[in-house]
Amino acid sequence: MSDPNAPDRFNEETATFAVRGADAPDLEAGVAAIRNVLKTLPARPGVYRMQDARGDVLYVGKARALKNRVTNYTQVQRLSKRLQRMVAQTRSMTIVTTNNEAEALLLEAQLIKRFRPPYNVLLRDDKSFPFILLRRDHDFPRIQLHRGARKVKGDYFGPFAGAGQVRKTLNALQKLFLLRSCTDGFFNTRDRPCLLYQIRRCSAPCVDRITPEAYEELVDDARDFLMGKKTQVQAKLGAQMQAAAEALDFELAAILRDRLKALTFIQGSQAINAEGVGDADIFALACKGGVMGIQAFFIRGGQNWGHRSFFPAHTNDVSEDEVLSAFLMQFYEEVPPPRTIFVDRDLAEAALLAEALRERAGHKVALGVPQRGPRRRLLEQATRNAAEALDRRLAEGTTQARLLAEIADIFELPESPERIEVYDNSHIQGTNALGAMVVAGPEGFQKNQYRKFNIKRAETVPGDDYGMMREVLARRFARAQDEDPDRQGGSWPDLVLLDGGRGQLNAARAVLEDLGIEDVCLVGVAKGPHHGRDGREVFHRMDGRELMLPVNSPVLFYLQRLRDEVHRFAIGAHRQKRAKAIGASPLDEVPGIGPARKKALLMHFGTARAVRAASLEDLQKAPGVSAGVAQQIYDHFHMR
């Protein structure tokens, strides 16, 4: 079959039907809009999108027969309250026809990920899954952690539940297989072994301490191990150690012994016994109090590569089977499906899901419920973990809701805040200055909403913290007014915390007044009378009042955690910017000078300062520099 992600796979232009209406929710108007679409709707597989009067997507659904499925939305009495609210907001629909229902299921998952509709079950996860990458684009392949698109040629092993699991495994793999982890640039400039060679975590191929053939053998061993052939690797290392001991090469025998210890450590660190399972993902769903949680175990080559809990959003009035089915399709938008997927229940659309995942993966995918043996024990363990994770989530949610309600009382908000934004600046004597924003709400920190602002306005004086805060808030709220003037998109804060005292608060209030914004609560957070050594903070209100909370107050601890998080994010972003600036060169600012010509100039003159001081005649003598380019470089440095 053709690639489901191909740009020409689906044609929206020839299958789009739209009827516009009023903005206010109106059930009769929604039903009328849907009936108008039904007049020209084909009875074939496809995907439909419900849209409101502004064109925002409310819901994405798939159907084996579009006409039959969409007709159900006109039978209002049979719909749940949730779907009735959706129909009342619907003013247009977009229809995309597909070749079969499996293609429709794939497209539905793609569109849900793209539009994040409010009436679809959503997989909330702000990070892609980490993999171990064994590269193939070098004579001496490198092993590393990888996230994101698979653009690099190599073997990808995963997914792992988190980066910590990957780093622990990589650390052990370095001891076991002595593969390099350095970048190609670092590798090419070495003239002696680095520290990793000294501590026996690399074989130093950069300085020919190992032959290409021997290194390739290590790569093959690492690949076999990551594919689950650990018994063969263990037997091979044991035989090599025995041979070295018999040859009285005790140093080599000790090295091989340490590698066997690393292998034993990896095997012993598997908290879940998955021997004989092969490649499989295991999912179990738990539901309590209207909240659903899904526990996932990742097994590759019979090895446990971690587990993670997920809590899908928008699950009210949605059946557990529908939530799990929607979760699986969205989950495998990011992760390649294994050959076996175990779930804790029989799904009505199991065959369709397996067909769609087979089309995405390019190989057969078996989806089912294990009945006995180690697979069943793994599923039972996932089920227990799902229930325990959901209990923890509910307990944390209750505590969080109580904290937010107390914050609303303390700062006199009309209701518990759904979105809290916290701001801070970071710079060193005005250099590499930036502002940072973190976002928190009822479900904790929303890291996909974090933002950093490079300070770039000419009127902002370097080192002026008040001026930096003015610029950051002016840009943030001006954009909010442009993108969400009606405040319906959930992007407007209910409470803004500023790291600073009265001065920062006054600067922020002046910005909002200039923008005509009067209903956003601003609070400045400053150190207490003993500079925070006693754990006290002073909260500055917009009306001039100052507030101090008891040192043992849970609300104080929570607000301090928000302040610490924006500190962490701001300092981390500043360090990245500073590190990038350290590696910058004056030649980067010269228009028309790319990496190759920059390298040629530095090789010829030695330093960027020498290039800047060179005469026009000297520049023309540099390799690869024409008379026109030499004139351009000379003018750049001397016309200032």
C-alpha positions as CSV (number, residue, x, y, z in Angstrom):
1,M,0.0,0.0,0.0
2,S,1.1,3.6,-0.5
3,D,2.4,5.7,2.4
4,P,-0.4,7.0,4.6
5,N,1.6,10.1,5.3
6,A,2.1,11.0,1.6
7,P,1.0,14.5,0.8
8,D,-1.1,13.4,-2.1
9,R,-2.8,10.5,-0.3
10,F,-6.0,12.4,0.5
11,N,-7.7,15.2,-1.4
12,E,-9.6,17.6,0.8
13,E,-10.3,20.2,-1.9
14,T,-12.7,18.0,-4.0
15,A,-14.5,16.7,-0.9
16,T,-15.2,19.7,1.2
17,F,-18.7,20.9,2.0
18,A,-19.2,23.9,4.3
19,V,-22.2,25.7,5.6
20,R,-21.7,28.8,7.8
21,G,-24.0,30.1,10.5
22,A,-24.2,32.1,13.7
23,D,-21.5,32.1,16.4
24,A,-23.7,31.3,19.4
25,P,-24.4,27.6,20.2
26,D,-27.6,26.6,18.6
27,L,-28.7,23.0,18.4
28,E,-31.1,23.6,15.5
29,A,-28.6,25.5,13.5
30,G,-26.0,22.8,14.1
31,V,-28.4,20.0,12.9
32,A,-29.3,22.2,9.9
33,A,-25.7,22.6,8.9
34,I,-25.1,18.8,9.2
35,R,-28.2,18.1,7.1
36,N,-27.0,20.4,4.4
37,V,-23.7,18.5,4.2
38,L,-25.6,15.2,4.1
39,K,-27.2,16.2,0.8
40,T,-24.0,15.6,-1.1
41,L,-22.2,13.2,1.3
42,P,-21.0,9.9,-0.3
43,A,-21.6,6.5,1.4
44,R,-17.9,5.6,1.3
45,P,-15.1,5.4,3.9
46,G,-13.5,8.7,5.1
47,V,-12.9,11.2,7.8
48,Y,-15.1,14.1,8.8
49,R,-14.3,17.3,10.8
50,M,-16.9,19.2,12.8
51,Q,-16.1,23.0,12.8
52,D,-17.5,26.0,14.6
53,A,-18.4,29.3,13.1
54,R,-14.8,30.5,13.3
55,G,-13.6,27.4,11.5
56,D,-11.9,25.8,14.6
57,V,-12.1,22.0,14.6
58,L,-14.4,20.7,17.3
59,Y,-14.2,17.0,16.5
60,V,-12.5,14.5,14.1
61,G,-14.2,11.2,13.3
62,K,-13.8,8.3,10.9
63,A,-16.5,6.2,9.2
64,R,-16.8,3.1,7.1
65,A,-19.8,4.9,5.4
66,L,-19.7,8.6,5.9
67,K,-23.3,9.3,5.1
68,N,-24.6,6.7,7.6
69,R,-22.2,7.9,10.3
70,V,-22.9,11.6,10.0
71,T,-26.6,11.0,9.8
72,N,-26.4,9.9,13.5
73,Y,-25.6,13.5,14.5
74,T,-29.0,14.7,13.3
75,Q,-30.8,12.3,15.7
76,V,-30.3,14.6,18.6
77,Q,-32.3,12.6,21.2
78,R,-29.9,9.6,20.9
79,L,-26.8,11.7,21.4
80,S,-25.1,12.2,24.8
81,K,-25.0,15.6,26.4
82,R,-21.4,16.0,25.3
83,L,-22.2,15.4,21.6
84,Q,-25.3,17.6,21.8
85,R,-23.0,20.5,22.9
86,M,-20.7,19.7,20.0
87,V,-23.6,19.7,17.5
88,A,-24.9,23.0,18.9
89,Q,-21.5,24.6,18.1
90,T,-21.1,23.0,14.6
91,R,-21.5,25.3,11.7
92,S,-19.4,23.6,9.0
93,M,-17.9,20.2,8.1
94,T,-14.9,19.1,6.2
95,I,-15.1,15.7,4.5
96,V,-12.1,13.6,3.3
97,T,-12.8,10.4,1.5
98,T,-10.4,7.5,1.6
99,N,-9.9,4.1,-0.1
100,N,-10.9,2.0,3.0
101,E,-11.6,2.3,6.7
102,A,-8.0,1.5,7.8
103,E,-6.8,4.5,5.8
104,A,-9.6,6.6,7.5
105,L,-8.4,5.4,10.9
106,L,-4.8,6.5,10.1
107,L,-5.9,9.9,8.8
108,E,-8.2,10.4,11.9
109,A,-5.2,9.9,14.2
110,Q,-3.1,12.4,12.2
111,L,-5.8,15.1,12.2
112,I,-6.4,14.7,15.9
113,K,-2.8,15.2,16.6
114,R,-2.7,18.2,14.3
115,F,-5.9,20.0,15.5
116,R,-6.2,18.8,19.1
117,P,-10.0,19.0,19.0
118,P,-11.9,19.7,22.3
119,Y,-14.4,16.8,21.8
120,N,-11.9,14.1,20.9
121,V,-10.1,11.8,23.3
122,L,-6.5,13.3,23.4
123,L,-3.3,11.7,24.3
124,R,-1.5,14.4,26.4
125,D,2.2,14.0,26.2
126,D,4.6,16.9,25.6
127,K,7.7,14.9,24.8
128,S,8.6,12.4,22.1
129,F,9.9,9.0,23.2
130,P,13.6,8.5,23.4
131,F,15.4,5.8,21.5
132,I,18.9,4.4,21.4
133,L,20.5,5.1,18.0
134,L,23.3,3.0,16.6
135,R,24.5,5.2,13.7
136,R,25.6,3.9,10.3
137,D,26.9,7.1,8.7
138,H,30.5,6.7,9.9
139,D,33.3,4.1,9.6
140,F,33.2,3.8,13.4
141,P,29.5,4.0,14.3
142,R,28.4,6.0,17.3
143,I,25.8,5.0,19.9
144,Q,23.6,7.8,21.3
145,L,20.3,8.9,22.7
146,H,17.8,10.1,20.0
147,R,14.5,11.9,20.0
148,G,12.4,13.1,17.1
149,A,12.4,12.4,13.4
150,R,14.5,9.5,12.1
151,K,16.6,11.4,9.6
152,V,19.9,9.8,10.6
153,K,20.9,6.5,8.9
154,G,21.2,3.8,11.6
155,D,19.4,1.3,13.8
156,Y,16.9,2.6,16.3
157,F,16.1,0.7,19.4
158,G,13.1,1.7,21.5
159,P,10.9,3.3,22.6
160,F,12.2,3.7,26.2
161,A,9.9,5.1,28.8
162,G,12.2,8.0,29.6
163,A,15.6,9.6,28.9
164,G,16.8,8.4,32.3
165,Q,16.3,4.8,31.3
166,V,18.2,5.4,28.0
167,R,21.1,7.0,29.8
168,K,21.4,4.2,32.3
169,T,21.3,1.7,29.5
170,L,23.8,3.6,27.4
171,N,26.2,3.9,30.4
172,A,26.1,0.1,30.8
173,L,26.4,-0.5,27.0
174,Q,29.6,1.7,27.0
175,K,31.1,-0.5,29.6
176,L,30.0,-3.6,27.8
177,F,30.8,-2.9,24.1
178,L,33.3,0.1,24.3
179,L,31.5,2.0,21.5
180,R,32.2,5.6,21.0
181,S,29.6,8.2,22.1
182,C,31.4,11.4,20.9
183,T,30.4,13.6,18.0
184,D,32.1,13.3,14.6
185,G,33.8,16.7,15.1
186,F,35.3,15.6,18.4
187,F,36.3,12.3,16.9
188,N,38.1,13.9,14.0
189,T,40.3,16.2,16.1
190,R,41.6,13.7,18.6
191,D,45.4,12.9,18.6
192,R,45.3,10.9,21.9
193,P,42.6,8.9,23.7
194,C,40.1,10.8,25.9
195,L,39.1,10.0,29.4
196,L,36.5,7.4,28.4
197,Y,39.2,5.2,27.1
198,Q,41.1,5.5,30.3
199,I,38.1,4.4,32.4
200,R,37.4,1.6,29.9
201,R,34.2,2.9,28.4
202,C,35.5,3.4,24.8
203,S,37.9,1.5,22.6
204,A,39.4,4.7,21.2
205,P,38.9,4.1,17.5
206,C,39.8,7.8,17.0
207,V,43.5,7.1,17.5
208,D,43.6,3.6,16.1
209,R,43.6,1.7,19.4
210,I,41.3,-0.8,17.8
211,T,41.1,-2.0,14.2
212,P,38.0,-1.3,12.0
213,E,37.3,-5.0,11.9
214,A,37.4,-5.4,15.7
215,Y,35.3,-2.3,16.2
216,E,32.7,-3.6,13.7
217,E,32.6,-6.8,15.7
218,L,31.7,-4.8,18.8
219,V,29.0,-3.0,16.9
220,D,27.5,-6.3,15.8
221,D,27.6,-7.6,19.4
222,A,25.8,-4.4,20.5
223,R,23.2,-4.7,17.8
224,D,22.6,-8.4,18.7
225,F,22.3,-7.5,22.4
226,L,19.8,-4.7,21.7
227,M,17.8,-7.1,19.5
228,G,17.5,-9.5,22.4
229,K,20.3,-12.0,21.7
230,K,21.9,-11.4,25.0
231,T,22.6,-15.1,25.7
232,Q,24.8,-15.4,22.6
233,V,26.7,-12.3,23.7
234,Q,27.2,-13.6,27.2
235,A,28.5,-16.9,25.9
236,K,30.9,-15.2,23.5
237,L,32.3,-12.9,26.2
238,G,32.7,-15.9,28.6
239,A,34.6,-17.9,26.0
240,Q,36.9,-15.0,25.2
241,M,37.6,-14.4,29.0
242,Q,38.4,-18.1,29.4
243,A,40.7,-18.1,26.4
244,A,42.5,-15.0,27.7
245,A,43.0,-16.5,31.1
246,E,44.4,-19.7,29.6
247,A,46.8,-17.6,27.5
248,L,47.9,-15.9,30.8
249,D,46.7,-12.5,29.4
250,F,45.2,-11.5,32.7
251,E,44.8,-7.8,31.7
252,L,42.5,-8.7,28.8
253,A,40.7,-11.3,31.0
254,A,40.0,-8.5,33.6
255,I,38.6,-6.3,30.9
256,L,36.3,-9.0,29.6
257,R,35.3,-9.8,33.2
258,D,34.3,-6.1,33.7
259,R,32.2,-6.3,30.5
260,L,30.5,-9.4,31.7
261,K,29.7,-7.6,35.0
262,A,28.1,-4.8,32.9
263,L,26.0,-7.4,31.1
264,T,24.9,-8.9,34.4
265,F,24.0,-5.4,35.6
266,I,21.8,-4.7,32.6
267,Q,20.0,-8.1,33.0
268,G,19.6,-7.6,36.8
269,S,18.2,-4.1,36.4
270,Q,15.1,-5.5,34.5
271,A,12.4,-4.9,37.1
272,I,10.0,-6.9,34.9
273,N,10.8,-10.5,33.7
274,A,9.9,-10.4,30.0
275,E,12.0,-13.4,28.9
276,G,10.5,-15.0,25.8
277,V,8.1,-12.2,25.1
278,G,10.1,-10.8,22.2
279,D,9.0,-7.3,20.9
280,A,5.7,-6.2,22.5
281,D,3.9,-3.3,24.0
282,I,1.4,-3.9,26.8
283,F,-1.4,-1.6,27.7
284,A,-3.9,-1.7,30.6
285,L,-6.6,0.8,31.3
286,A,-8.0,1.8,34.7
287,C,-11.0,4.0,35.4
288,K,-12.1,5.6,38.7
289,G,-14.2,8.7,39.4
290,G,-14.6,9.6,35.7
291,V,-10.8,9.7,35.2
292,M,-9.0,7.2,33.1
293,G,-5.4,6.1,33.2
294,I,-3.4,3.8,30.8
295,Q,-0.3,2.0,31.8
296,A,2.2,1.0,29.1
297,F,5.0,-1.5,29.3
298,F,7.7,-1.5,26.5
299,I,9.3,-4.9,25.9
300,R,12.0,-5.2,23.1
301,G,14.0,-8.4,22.5
302,G,12.7,-9.8,25.8
303,Q,14.1,-6.8,27.7
304,N,12.1,-4.4,29.7
305,W,12.7,-0.9,28.4
306,G,10.5,0.9,31.0
307,H,6.9,1.8,31.6
308,R,4.9,5.0,31.6
309,S,1.5,6.2,32.7
310,F,-0.8,8.2,30.5
311,F,-4.0,10.1,31.4
312,P,-6.0,10.9,28.2
313,A,-8.0,14.1,28.2
314,H,-11.7,14.7,27.2
315,T,-12.8,11.2,28.3
316,N,-16.1,12.2,29.9
317,D,-19.1,10.2,28.5
318,V,-16.7,8.1,26.4
319,S,-16.6,4.4,26.8
320,E,-13.4,2.7,28.0
321,D,-13.0,0.7,24.8
322,E,-13.3,3.9,22.7
323,V,-10.7,5.7,24.8
324,L,-8.2,2.8,24.6
325,S,-8.7,2.5,20.8
326,A,-8.3,6.3,20.3
327,F,-5.2,6.2,22.6
328,L,-3.5,3.4,20.6
329,M,-3.9,5.2,17.2
330,Q,-2.5,8.5,18.6
331,F,0.3,6.7,20.5
332,Y,1.5,5.0,17.4
333,E,1.6,8.3,15.5
334,E,4.9,8.9,17.3
335,V,6.1,5.3,17.9
336,P,6.7,2.5,15.4
337,P,4.3,-0.4,16.3
338,P,5.9,-3.6,17.4
339,R,4.8,-7.0,16.0
340,T,2.7,-7.7,19.1
341,I,0.5,-5.5,21.1
342,F,-1.3,-6.8,24.2
343,V,-4.3,-5.1,25.8
344,D,-6.4,-5.9,28.8
345,R,-9.8,-6.2,27.0
346,D,-11.3,-7.3,23.7
347,L,-11.8,-4.3,21.5
348,A,-14.6,-4.1,19.1
349,E,-12.3,-2.5,16.4
350,A,-9.3,-4.8,17.2
351,A,-9.1,-6.1,13.6
352,L,-9.4,-2.6,12.1
353,L,-6.7,-1.3,14.5
354,A,-4.4,-4.2,13.6
355,E,-4.9,-3.5,9.9
356,A,-4.2,0.2,10.2
357,L,-1.1,-0.4,12.4
358,R,0.1,-3.0,9.9
359,E,-0.2,-0.4,7.1
360,R,1.8,2.1,9.2
361,A,4.5,-0.3,10.3
362,G,5.0,-2.2,7.1
363,H,4.7,-5.6,8.8
364,K,2.1,-7.7,10.5
365,V,0.8,-6.4,13.9
366,A,-1.0,-8.8,16.2
367,L,-3.4,-7.1,18.7
368,G,-5.0,-9.2,21.4
369,V,-5.5,-10.3,25.0
370,P,-3.0,-12.9,26.4
371,Q,-4.7,-15.7,28.3
372,R,-1.8,-17.5,30.0
373,G,1.9,-17.7,30.6
374,P,4.4,-14.9,31.0
375,R,2.4,-12.6,28.7
376,R,-0.6,-12.9,30.9
377,R,1.5,-12.2,34.0
378,L,2.9,-9.1,32.4
379,L,-0.6,-7.9,31.5
380,E,-1.7,-8.5,35.1
381,Q,1.3,-6.5,36.4
382,A,0.4,-3.6,33.9
383,T,-3.2,-3.7,35.2
384,R,-2.0,-3.4,38.8
385,N,0.3,-0.5,37.9
386,A,-2.5,1.3,36.0
387,A,-4.8,1.2,39.1
388,E,-2.0,2.4,41.4
389,A,-1.0,5.2,39.0
390,L,-4.6,6.3,38.8
391,D,-4.9,6.4,42.6
392,R,-1.8,8.5,42.8
393,R,-3.1,10.8,40.1
394,L,-6.5,11.3,41.9
395,A,-4.8,12.0,45.2
396,E,-2.5,14.5,43.5
397,G,-5.4,16.1,41.7
398,T,-7.4,16.5,44.9
399,T,-4.4,18.2,46.6
400,Q,-3.8,20.4,43.5
401,A,-7.4,21.4,43.3
402,R,-7.3,22.4,47.0
403,L,-4.2,24.4,46.5
404,L,-5.6,26.3,43.6
405,A,-8.8,27.0,45.5
406,E,-6.8,28.5,48.3
407,I,-4.8,30.6,45.8
408,A,-8.1,31.9,44.5
409,D,-9.1,32.9,48.0
410,I,-5.7,34.5,48.9
411,F,-5.5,36.6,45.7
412,E,-9.2,37.2,45.5
413,L,-9.7,35.5,42.1
414,P,-13.3,34.8,41.0
415,E,-12.6,31.1,40.7
416,S,-9.7,28.6,40.9
417,P,-7.1,29.5,38.3
418,E,-6.9,27.2,35.3
419,R,-3.7,28.8,34.0
420,I,-0.9,30.4,36.0
421,E,1.9,32.0,34.2
422,V,5.2,32.8,35.9
423,Y,7.9,35.1,34.5
424,D,11.6,35.7,35.1
425,N,14.6,37.2,33.4
426,S,18.1,35.9,33.1
427,H,21.3,37.6,31.9
428,I,24.9,38.3,33.0
429,Q,25.6,42.1,33.1
430,G,23.0,42.5,30.3
431,T,24.6,40.0,27.9
432,N,22.6,37.1,26.3
433,A,19.5,38.5,28.0
434,L,16.2,36.6,27.8
435,G,12.9,36.3,29.5
436,A,11.2,33.1,30.5
437,M,7.6,32.0,31.0
438,V,6.4,28.8,32.6
439,V,2.8,27.6,32.8
440,A,1.0,25.6,35.5
441,G,-2.6,24.5,36.0
442,P,-4.8,21.9,37.6
443,E,-2.7,19.1,36.0
444,G,0.7,20.5,37.0
445,F,3.3,22.1,34.8
446,Q,2.4,22.4,31.1
447,K,5.8,22.2,29.6
448,N,4.6,22.4,26.0
449,Q,3.4,25.9,26.9
450,Y,6.8,27.2,28.2
451,R,8.2,30.1,26.2
452,K,11.5,32.0,26.2
453,F,11.9,35.5,24.8
454,N,15.2,36.8,23.4
455,I,15.5,40.4,24.5
456,K,15.9,42.3,21.2
457,R,14.2,45.7,21.3
458,A,16.5,48.6,20.9
459,E,14.8,50.6,23.6
460,T,15.5,47.9,26.2
461,V,18.7,48.9,28.0
462,P,21.0,45.9,28.7
463,G,20.8,44.9,32.3
464,D,17.6,46.8,32.9
465,D,15.4,44.1,34.6
466,Y,12.3,46.3,34.6
467,G,12.8,47.1,30.9
468,M,13.2,43.4,30.1
469,M,10.0,42.5,32.0
470,R,8.2,45.3,30.0
471,E,9.4,43.9,26.7
472,V,8.5,40.3,27.6
473,L,5.0,41.1,28.8
474,A,4.3,43.5,25.9
475,R,5.2,40.9,23.4
476,R,3.3,38.1,25.2
477,F,0.0,39.9,25.7
478,A,0.1,41.7,22.3
479,R,0.3,38.3,20.7
480,A,-2.5,37.0,22.9
481,Q,-4.7,39.9,21.8
482,D,-4.0,39.1,18.1
483,E,-4.4,35.3,18.3
484,D,-7.1,34.9,20.9
485,P,-9.0,38.2,21.3
486,D,-12.1,36.5,22.6
487,R,-10.2,34.5,25.2
488,Q,-11.8,31.2,24.1
489,G,-8.6,29.3,23.3
490,G,-7.3,28.8,26.8
491,S,-4.2,30.9,26.2
492,W,-5.0,33.7,28.6
493,P,-3.8,33.4,32.2
494,D,-6.0,33.7,35.3
495,L,-2.9,34.7,37.4
496,V,0.5,36.1,36.5
497,L,3.4,35.7,39.0
498,L,6.5,37.9,38.5
499,D,9.8,37.0,40.1
500,G,10.5,40.4,41.7
501,G,9.1,43.0,43.9
502,R,7.2,46.3,43.6
503,G,9.3,47.6,40.7
504,Q,8.7,44.5,38.5
505,L,5.0,44.6,39.4
506,N,4.7,48.3,38.4
507,A,6.5,47.7,35.1
508,A,4.1,44.8,34.3
509,R,1.0,46.8,35.3
510,A,2.0,49.7,33.0
511,V,2.4,47.3,30.1
512,L,-1.1,45.8,30.6
513,E,-2.6,49.3,31.0
514,D,-1.1,50.4,27.7
515,L,-2.6,47.4,26.0
516,G,-6.0,48.0,27.6
517,I,-6.0,44.9,29.7
518,E,-7.4,45.4,33.2
519,D,-8.7,42.0,34.4
520,V,-5.4,39.9,34.6
521,C,-4.3,39.5,38.2
522,L,-0.6,40.4,38.7
523,V,1.4,39.3,41.7
524,G,5.1,40.1,42.4
525,V,7.1,37.5,44.4
526,A,10.0,38.9,46.4
527,K,12.3,37.6,49.0
528,G,11.2,38.1,52.7
529,P,12.8,40.4,55.3
530,H,15.8,38.1,55.8
531,H,16.4,37.7,52.0
532,G,14.5,34.4,52.0
533,R,16.8,32.6,54.4
534,D,13.8,31.9,56.7
535,G,11.7,30.6,53.8
536,R,9.4,33.6,53.8
537,E,8.3,35.4,50.6
538,V,6.5,38.7,50.2
539,F,3.7,38.8,47.7
540,H,3.0,42.2,46.2
541,R,-0.5,42.9,45.1
542,M,-1.7,45.4,42.4
543,D,-3.5,47.5,45.0
544,G,-0.3,48.1,47.0
545,R,-1.0,45.5,49.7
546,E,1.8,43.1,50.7
547,L,1.1,39.6,51.9
548,M,3.3,37.0,53.7
549,L,2.1,33.4,54.2
550,P,3.0,31.2,57.2
551,V,6.3,29.3,56.7
552,N,4.5,25.9,56.9
553,S,1.8,26.9,54.4
554,P,1.2,24.4,51.6
555,V,0.3,27.3,49.3
556,L,3.6,29.0,50.0
557,F,5.5,25.8,49.1
558,Y,3.5,25.5,45.9
559,L,4.1,29.1,44.9
560,Q,7.8,28.7,45.7
561,R,7.9,25.7,43.5
562,L,6.4,27.7,40.7
563,R,9.1,30.4,41.2
564,D,11.9,27.8,41.3
565,E,10.6,26.2,38.1
566,V,10.8,29.5,36.2
567,H,14.3,30.1,37.7
568,R,15.4,26.7,36.4
569,F,13.9,27.3,32.9
570,A,15.3,30.8,32.6
571,I,18.8,29.8,33.7
572,G,18.9,26.8,31.5
573,A,17.8,28.8,28.5
574,H,20.4,31.5,29.3
575,R,23.1,28.9,29.5
576,Q,22.2,27.5,26.1
577,K,22.2,30.9,24.6
578,R,25.5,31.8,26.2
579,A,27.1,28.5,25.1
580,K,26.0,29.2,21.5
581,A,27.4,32.7,21.7
582,I,30.8,31.4,22.9
583,G,31.0,29.3,19.7
584,A,30.0,32.2,17.5
585,S,32.5,33.9,15.2
586,P,32.6,37.4,13.7
587,L,32.6,35.7,10.3
588,D,29.1,34.4,10.9
589,E,27.8,37.9,10.5
590,V,29.4,38.4,7.0
591,P,26.6,37.9,4.4
592,G,27.5,35.2,1.8
593,I,30.0,33.4,4.0
594,G,29.0,29.8,4.5
595,P,30.7,27.1,6.6
596,A,33.1,26.0,3.8
597,R,34.4,29.5,3.0
598,K,34.5,30.4,6.7
599,K,36.7,27.3,7.3
600,A,39.0,28.2,4.4
601,L,39.5,31.7,5.7
602,L,40.3,30.5,9.2
603,M,42.7,27.9,7.8
604,H,44.4,30.6,5.7
605,F,44.5,33.5,8.3
606,G,44.5,31.5,11.5
607,T,41.9,33.6,13.4
608,A,38.8,35.7,12.8
609,R,40.7,38.8,14.1
610,A,43.3,38.3,11.4
611,V,40.6,38.1,8.8
612,R,39.1,41.4,10.1
613,A,42.5,43.1,9.9
614,A,43.5,41.7,6.5
615,S,43.9,44.0,3.5
616,L,41.8,43.6,0.4
617,E,44.8,42.2,-1.5
618,D,45.4,39.6,1.3
619,L,41.8,38.5,1.3
620,Q,41.9,38.0,-2.5
621,K,44.8,35.6,-2.0
622,A,42.8,33.3,0.3
623,P,41.7,30.0,-1.4
624,G,38.1,30.0,-2.6
625,V,37.7,33.7,-2.2
626,S,36.9,35.6,-5.4
627,A,37.5,39.4,-5.8
628,G,33.8,40.1,-5.2
629,V,33.7,38.0,-2.0
630,A,36.9,39.6,-0.8
631,Q,35.4,43.1,-1.4
632,Q,32.3,42.0,0.5
633,I,34.3,40.8,3.5
634,Y,36.5,43.9,3.5
635,D,33.5,46.2,3.3
636,H,31.7,44.4,6.2
637,F,34.6,45.0,8.6
638,H,35.7,48.4,7.4
639,M,32.6,50.3,6.5
640,R,31.3,50.2,10.1
